[in-house]
């Protein structure tokens, strides 16, 4: 699965060729749910060992278009993780204080400490993609940011943070259905934003911007994983697999 999801460094992300409804070789939904349950149980154990070891950290970057399922991914994948060793940071529009600094200033401050799993709900990639699409800064500003991001993530990795970047790839049709559900379902209406309609109209622009950003910033030390996000159960299983496999490679130990 990981091979199929990975954007190979130096290769195009190829979002147009990636099916947001792909099941990436998973069994039927019922069996995939059983596998996910086992993955989450293992995740809880690995996270406890990472926290106890206290020498390394993991950063999970969840990026994607509106309604791609970032909140849902967090609530389902991290449901059994000890809150003491896990922190979620949601990046909104920058404040005047944040705008007075470089674009990575607020991001670096939220990176996970040793022993922690940090989760970014949106991230520094908004300063490339959203800024580009909405023309919040000239091209000469946002076009140089991918190179700075690669250097920044290299720093994090060198200092002991494993960086896992997951792009939740949702189709235009599924996105529109989810926007409509926000209006019709009283329990989801709080998520509705009047700008959703404009976001849906600009789906192609956002996808083009993400294609370039993912291609330029998928590296050996911090590769991108493109997660099919039209099916929630596939999305959750895939993100959990990325995380658990990374923690297996780290193989954290309890202190002697």
MOVENJO-V672153 format. One record per residue. N is the residue number from 1. PHI is phi in whole degrees, 0 to 359 (NA if undefined). PSI is psi in radians with two decimals (* if undefined). OMEGA is omega in whole degrees, -180 to 180 (* if undefined). Layout:
n | phi | psi | omega
N | PHI | PSI | OMEGA
N | PHI | PSI | OMEGA
This chain:
n | phi | psi | omega
1 | NA | -0.77 | -177
2 | 299 | -0.66 | 178
3 | 299 | -0.73 | -178
4 | 291 | -0.53 | -176
5 | 274 | -0.42 | -171
6 | 285 | 2.39 | 169
7 | 272 | 1.93 | -177
8 | 294 | 2.27 | 178
9 | 305 | 2.30 | -179
10 | 88 | -0.10 | 179
11 | 248 | 2.75 | 179
12 | 291 | 2.55 | 179
13 | 297 | -0.62 | 176
14 | 65 | 0.75 | -178
15 | 300 | -0.62 | -179
16 | 295 | -0.48 | -179
17 | 268 | -0.06 | -179
18 | 260 | 2.17 | -176
19 | 277 | 2.04 | 179
20 | 297 | -0.25 | 179
21 | 258 | 0.14 | 179
22 | 299 | 2.48 | 177
23 | 262 | 0.06 | 177
24 | 42 | 0.74 | 174
25 | 79 | 0.12 | -180
26 | 288 | 2.66 | 174
27 | 290 | -3.06 | -180
28 | 299 | 2.86 | -171
29 | 307 | -0.75 | -177
30 | 298 | -0.82 | -179
31 | 290 | -0.61 | 177
32 | 296 | -0.62 | 178
33 | 295 | -0.65 | 178
34 | 293 | -0.71 | 177
35 | 296 | -0.72 | -180
36 | 297 | -0.70 | 179
37 | 301 | -0.73 | 178
38 | 293 | -0.69 | 178
39 | 298 | -0.75 | -177
40 | 291 | -0.58 | 176
41 | 295 | -0.74 | 178
42 | 293 | -0.65 | 179
43 | 301 | -0.74 | 179
44 | 300 | -0.72 | 179
45 | 293 | -0.79 | -180
46 | 296 | -0.69 | -180
47 | 294 | -0.66 | 178
48 | 297 | -0.74 | 179
49 | 294 | -0.68 | 178
50 | 298 | -0.74 | -179
51 | 293 | -0.74 | -179
52 | 292 | -0.70 | 180
53 | 298 | -0.78 | 173
54 | 66 | 0.43 | -178
55 | 244 | -0.32 | -178
56 | 224 | 2.95 | -179
57 | 218 | 2.92 | 179
58 | 229 | 2.33 | 175
59 | 244 | 2.11 | 177
60 | 256 | 2.03 | 179
61 | 260 | 2.05 | 177
62 | 254 | 1.99 | -177
63 | 232 | 2.65 | 179
64 | 167 | 2.97 | 178
65 | 292 | 2.87 | 175
66 | 304 | 2.44 | 179
67 | 71 | 0.32 | 178
68 | 279 | -0.23 | 174
69 | 106 | 0.49 | -179
70 | 295 | -0.82 | 179
71 | 297 | -0.75 | -180
72 | 296 | -0.66 | 178
73 | 299 | -0.80 | -179
74 | 299 | -0.80 | -176
75 | 291 | -0.53 | -178
76 | 270 | -0.71 | -175
77 | 281 | -0.60 | -175
78 | 257 | 0.38 | -176
79 | 297 | -0.55 | -177
80 | 255 | 0.18 | -178
81 | 277 | 2.42 | 179
82 | 295 | 2.11 | -178
83 | 302 | -0.41 | -180
84 | 295 | -0.47 | -176
85 | 250 | 0.33 | -175
86 | 215 | 2.43 | 180
87 | 219 | 2.32 | 178
88 | 256 | 2.31 | 176
89 | 237 | 2.17 | 177
90 | 254 | 2.13 | -179
91 | 266 | 2.06 | 177
92 | 261 | -2.97 | 175
93 | 300 | 2.38 | -177
94 | 298 | 2.52 | 178
95 | 280 | 2.92 | 177
96 | 303 | -0.65 | 178
97 | 295 | -0.76 | -180
98 | 294 | -0.65 | 179
99 | 292 | -0.33 | 179
100 | 281 | -0.10 | 179
101 | 244 | 3.09 | 175
102 | 293 | 2.79 | -170
103 | 293 | -0.30 | 180
104 | 265 | -0.07 | -176
105 | 301 | -0.87 | -178
106 | 288 | -0.46 | -178
107 | 287 | -0.80 | -178
108 | 300 | -0.63 | -179
109 | 294 | -0.37 | -177
110 | 259 | 0.04 | -180
111 | 292 | 2.59 | -173
112 | 292 | 2.49 | 174
113 | 284 | 2.95 | 179
114 | 301 | 2.34 | -179
115 | 91 | -0.14 | -174
116 | 255 | 2.70 | 166
117 | 254 | 2.09 | 176
118 | 257 | 2.45 | 180
119 | 236 | 2.12 | 176
120 | 261 | 2.03 | 172
121 | 267 | 1.71 | -162
122 | 73 | 2.94 | -171
123 | 195 | -2.82 | 177
124 | 296 | -0.24 | 179
125 | 287 | -0.29 | 172
126 | 297 | -0.52 | -178
127 | 284 | -0.09 | 173
128 | 254 | -0.94 | -172
129 | 284 | -1.03 | -177
130 | 296 | -0.72 | 178
131 | 299 | -0.63 | 179
132 | 290 | -0.90 | -175
133 | 295 | -0.74 | -178
134 | 273 | 0.03 | 178
135 | 55 | 0.84 | 179
136 | 276 | -0.20 | 177
137 | 208 | 2.69 | 179
138 | 292 | 2.78 | -178
139 | 304 | -0.64 | -178
140 | 297 | -0.35 | 178
141 | 273 | -0.99 | -175
142 | 287 | -0.43 | -176
143 | 289 | -0.39 | 180
144 | 268 | -0.13 | -176
145 | 290 | -0.64 | 178
146 | 306 | -0.69 | 179
147 | 295 | -0.70 | 178
148 | 294 | -0.65 | 180
149 | 295 | -0.74 | 178
150 | 301 | -0.75 | 179
151 | 294 | -0.72 | 180
152 | 297 | -0.80 | -180
153 | 291 | -0.53 | 174
154 | 297 | -0.72 | 178
155 | 300 | -0.83 | -179
156 | 301 | -0.80 | -179
157 | 296 | -0.77 | 180
158 | 298 | -0.49 | -179
159 | 267 | 0.12 | 172
160 | 106 | 0.21 | 178
161 | 256 | 2.20 | 172
162 | 275 | 2.14 | -176
163 | 257 | 2.07 | 180
164 | 244 | 1.99 | -175
165 | 249 | 2.04 | -178
166 | 244 | 2.07 | 175
167 | 263 | 2.03 | -179
168 | 276 | 1.87 | -171
169 | 267 | 1.82 | -179
170 | 250 | 2.53 | 180
171 | 281 | 2.80 | 178
172 | 298 | -0.67 | -179
173 | 294 | -0.78 | -179
174 | 292 | -0.66 | 178
175 | 300 | -0.78 | 180
176 | 296 | -0.67 | 177
177 | 297 | -0.70 | -180
178 | 289 | -0.63 | 174
179 | 298 | -0.76 | 180
180 | 296 | -0.65 | -180
181 | 294 | -0.54 | 179
182 | 296 | -0.49 | 179
183 | 275 | -0.72 | -174
184 | 279 | -0.49 | -176
185 | 262 | 1.99 | -178
186 | 302 | -0.50 | -179
187 | 282 | -0.20 | -180
188 | 243 | -0.01 | -175
189 | 295 | -0.45 | 180
190 | 296 | -0.35 | 179
191 | 278 | -0.23 | -175
192 | 295 | 2.38 | 177
193 | 230 | 2.26 | 179
194 | 305 | -0.36 | -180
195 | 278 | -0.05 | -179
196 | 302 | -0.68 | -178
197 | 296 | -0.73 | 178
198 | 294 | -0.68 | 178
199 | 300 | -0.74 | 179
200 | 297 | -0.69 | 180
201 | 295 | -0.50 | -175
202 | 258 | 0.39 | -179
203 | 307 | -0.82 | -177
204 | 297 | -0.66 | 180
205 | 294 | -0.77 | 179
206 | 296 | -0.73 | -179
207 | 296 | -0.72 | 177
208 | 298 | -0.74 | 180
209 | 295 | -0.71 | 178
210 | 292 | -0.67 | 178
211 | 306 | -0.83 | -179
212 | 290 | -0.73 | -177
213 | 295 | -0.76 | -180
214 | 294 | -0.71 | 180
215 | 297 | -0.71 | -176
216 | 281 | -0.33 | -172
217 | 239 | 0.14 | 174
218 | 274 | 2.01 | -174
219 | 233 | 2.97 | 177
220 | 298 | -0.65 | -178
221 | 277 | -0.36 | 180
222 | 210 | 1.29 | -178
223 | 285 | 2.77 | 173
224 | 268 | 2.52 | 171
225 | 244 | 2.15 | 178
226 | 268 | 1.97 | -174
227 | 261 | 2.08 | 175
228 | 298 | 2.13 | -169
229 | 243 | 0.07 | 179
230 | 290 | -0.57 | 177
231 | 256 | 2.03 | -176
232 | 300 | -0.66 | -176
233 | 291 | -0.56 | 175
234 | 289 | -0.79 | 180
235 | 304 | -0.86 | -178
236 | 296 | -0.75 | -180
237 | 296 | -0.75 | -177
238 | 294 | -0.79 | 179
239 | 295 | -0.72 | 178
240 | 298 | -0.67 | 178
241 | 296 | -0.79 | 178
242 | 304 | -0.80 | -177
243 | 291 | -0.82 | -177
244 | 295 | -0.73 | 178
245 | 299 | -0.67 | 179
246 | 294 | -0.72 | 179
247 | 291 | -0.59 | 175
248 | 299 | -0.72 | 180
249 | 294 | -0.64 | 178
250 | 292 | -0.63 | 179
251 | 48 | 1.05 | -179
252 | 296 | 2.62 | -177
253 | 239 | 2.58 | 171
254 | 291 | 2.48 | 178
255 | 299 | 2.49 | 179
256 | 291 | * | *
